[in-house]
């Protein structure tokens, strides 16, 4: 008699390969070939996973239509089953898959829209933290601001794209009738954040992504400023930092020990209170 | 680096123990969160799939916590794959344990099925061959998870569409032996009994009369879809997408007459209706329970009401 392990391997192999007949040890009511009965399992597995992807990627679905989406998702499911029973984590590389999916190649913006939707999902389910209040940094002595280090909010992510993915996302999420989006209007860096109940999307100013990325790497404010200026010469520190705090992107902060041996004691001390006006 | 100025550590609320009363409950769906919190309907309890609350935070946990503050909660897992020949997923066990500790559910149940293989998670409750080898493996896994989570669990009789040639044991015998060897409780799904009886050609009444009701800690009721098999005969699908079938109500009365008053859940997971429809199904279950047993957990409810006043 085959072992439980062999029985289960045969069962899964036949579920995954639609061209195979049902396993030989599967019986229905009598001696019939239980194609339809076994088909219920094939169908349950694949349709339920396609529908899990529909739940995570509603904007992609709206853009391509349900029929196309189901076909595309069915190919994805055929390649990659979930790695855990936690389906909110299923589809993390769907954007990469779409990028290589030949029938969707003309829709150049589609993979980045999928990336934005996945970031939205991650933010939605991320750990809850209360953001710091906008005035929380007021107590930091001005000469120490360059040594500030930050805990970014656990839900914070940045999706960068040459396409106007935020505008595409907004109209396909909020409007019964989709507004036209000018695909040549340019892209940018979209900040994805859930400070409380709702996930919020915001287009970052110039250099903002490099700045927040550096803070996320644990760099001091002074070092993050250097990196942001290198990425974008017109980077505005005060506007970016205040914007980040105001949108709830900072969950905690502290002061790193002063850097020893700095030639210029003011090098790491940018003025964060200059509001640029 | 110095400590962060604001730790902002989210405090997890500690819930008081809340046993599930022998009343009707319903499967909690996201579209009903607000209605439930605003109207606070007089319903005995709610049940959720823990897999839907395995993110770190966010609105699902906030709503579930608010509902758990007001109602007893049952966790009903779908992803443990207890019937798998392979070892259980340790990471998943840890996640279950964390949710049990966080929400202190009155009941914690899973399925007699498997759902994971080398390739990954199949997201369906797959059938098992009933053999001594399978029974030994399932018992080993049930022991492991009950030890790990530190409490008794309930396991649910399945609905299946095929049988295995290797099976040499009856389903009820298999389940009774599982309960005897591991000390686990049973979740008696009466719709599944009718689905099984129809799909495999046996008497649902005989199954109910033979079921080891002394181990039953919860009953499930749900609607099923009707298709046909390869011979053109009826094949019922455990779809949870409509009202409970008339025949299943009768079978429920038979089961509850044997088991006595038991927490009873209406499962409705697809084509989910407006709240009042679901609530009406739950109230019908309480009527059937009252008619069959003469009571619906009077002691617990009266006490709770007295305390609430």
Interface residues (C-beta under 8 A of the other chain):
Chain A: X1 X2 X3 X4 X5 X7 X8 X9 X11 X12 X15 X16 X22 X24 X25 X26 X27 X28 X29 X30 X32 X33 X34 X35 X36 X37 X38 X40 X41 X44 X45 X48 X49 X52 X80 X81 X82 X83 X84 X85 X86 X87 X88 X124 X125 X126 X127 X128 X129 X130 X131 X132 X136 X149 X151 X154 X194 X197 X251 X252 X253 X254 X255 X256 X257
Chain B: X1 X2 X3 X4 X5 X6 X7 X8 X10 X51 X52 X54 X55 X56 X57 X58 X59 X60 X61 X62 X78 X79 X80 X81 X84 X85 X86 X89 X91 X92 X95 X114 X115 X116 X117 X118 X119 X120 X121 X122 X123 X124 X126 X129 X131 X133 X134 X137 X161 X162 X163 X164 X165 X166 X199 X200 X201 X227 X228 X229 X230 X231 X233 X235 X237
